[in-house]
Structure formats: structure tokens, C-alpha cells
Amino acid sequence: MSAQHTPGPWGATNAHTGPTFWRVEPFSADYLNDGWVIANEIHGPDGEANARLIAASPDLYEALASLIADLGPGGYLLPGGAIKTARARAALAKAEGRS
């Protein structure tokens, strides 16, 4: 199963909302300027950071899925097996609606 979401890239912007609020919208040529919004009115002291984290989600998902695929079922993230991939697999399952 793969995540079902608006294709990336996504971007964080306050161009349409002013300096107080942030939003995340698709930066893909297929969705650009057609009114699609991923998240709107992200505000507060961490508003920009939260918007940028949300905007990075498609890239983070693809990077994590690629890493897990390269490592195989029992792979380790660090030499010597310091960090097993269980957390990475759990994060992907959450993104795919399997947890």
C-alpha cells in the first residue's frame, strides 16, 4: 500500500494569507494556482515551522520508503545495528493509514 495524497512538491507560503498565517499548497505544475490547499491558516509561534514540516511530508515519505526498501526486511539504519528500522516502518504505516 502507498500513501494516497496530493502529489508533491508542496510548499509553505504566507503570500495569500499575510504575515500572520501560513498555508501549505501544492507546488506541482499539475496543481499550481488551481485553488488546492493542503493546510490553511497555520498560525501561532510555531506556525511557519509547522507549515514547513507539513510541506516536507511528501519528500520525507518518499525518502523513508526508499530507505526501507533499500535496507530490506531486517535492515538497520546505522552500522552495527544501533537503530533498527521498526520506527521507520511504523511511521510509514501511519502515513499509509495502516496503524
DAKA-V303920 format. One record per residue. N is the residue number from 0. RES is the residue in one letter. SS is DSSP state (a for helix, b for strand, c for the rest). BURIAL is I if it has 16 or more other ideal C-beta (glycine too) atoms within 10 Angstrom, else O. Layout:
N;RES;SS;BURIAL + N;RES;SS;BURIAL
This chain:
0;M;c;O + 1;S;c;O + 2;A;c;O + 3;Q;c;O + 4;H;c;O + 5;T;c;O + 6;P;c;O + 7;G;c;I + 8;P;c;O + 9;W;b;I + 10;G;b;I + 11;A;b;I + 12;T;b;O + 13;N;c;I + 14;A;c;O + 15;H;c;O + 16;T;c;O + 17;G;c;O + 18;P;c;O + 19;T;c;O + 20;F;c;I + 21;W;b;I + 22;R;b;I + 23;V;b;I + 24;E;b;I + 25;P;b;I + 26;F;c;O + 27;S;c;I + 28;A;c;O + 29;D;c;O + 30;Y;c;I + 31;L;c;O + 32;N;c;O + 33;D;c;O + 34;G;c;O + 35;W;c;O + 36;V;c;O + 37;I;c;I + 38;A;b;I + 39;N;b;O + 40;E;b;O + 41;I;b;I + 42;H;c;O + 43;G;c;O + 44;P;c;O + 45;D;c;O + 46;G;a;I + 47;E;a;I + 48;A;a;O + 49;N;a;I + 50;A;a;I + 51;R;a;O + 52;L;a;O + 53;I;a;I + 54;A;a;I + 55;A;c;I + 56;S;a;I + 57;P;a;I + 58;D;a;O + 59;L;a;O + 60;Y;a;I + 61;E;a;O + 62;A;a;O + 63;L;a;I + 64;A;a;I + 65;S;a;O + 66;L;a;O + 67;I;a;I + 68;A;a;O + 69;D;a;O + 70;L;a;O + 71;G;c;O + 72;P;c;O + 73;G;c;O + 74;G;c;O + 75;Y;b;O + 76;L;c;O + 77;L;c;O + 78;P;c;O + 79;G;c;O + 80;G;c;O + 81;A;c;O + 82;I;c;O + 83;K;b;O + 84;T;c;I + 85;A;a;O + 86;R;a;O + 87;A;a;I + 88;R;a;I + 89;A;a;O + 90;A;a;I + 91;L;a;I + 92;A;a;O + 93;K;a;O + 94;A;a;I + 95;E;c;O + 96;G;c;O + 97;R;c;O + 98;S;c;O
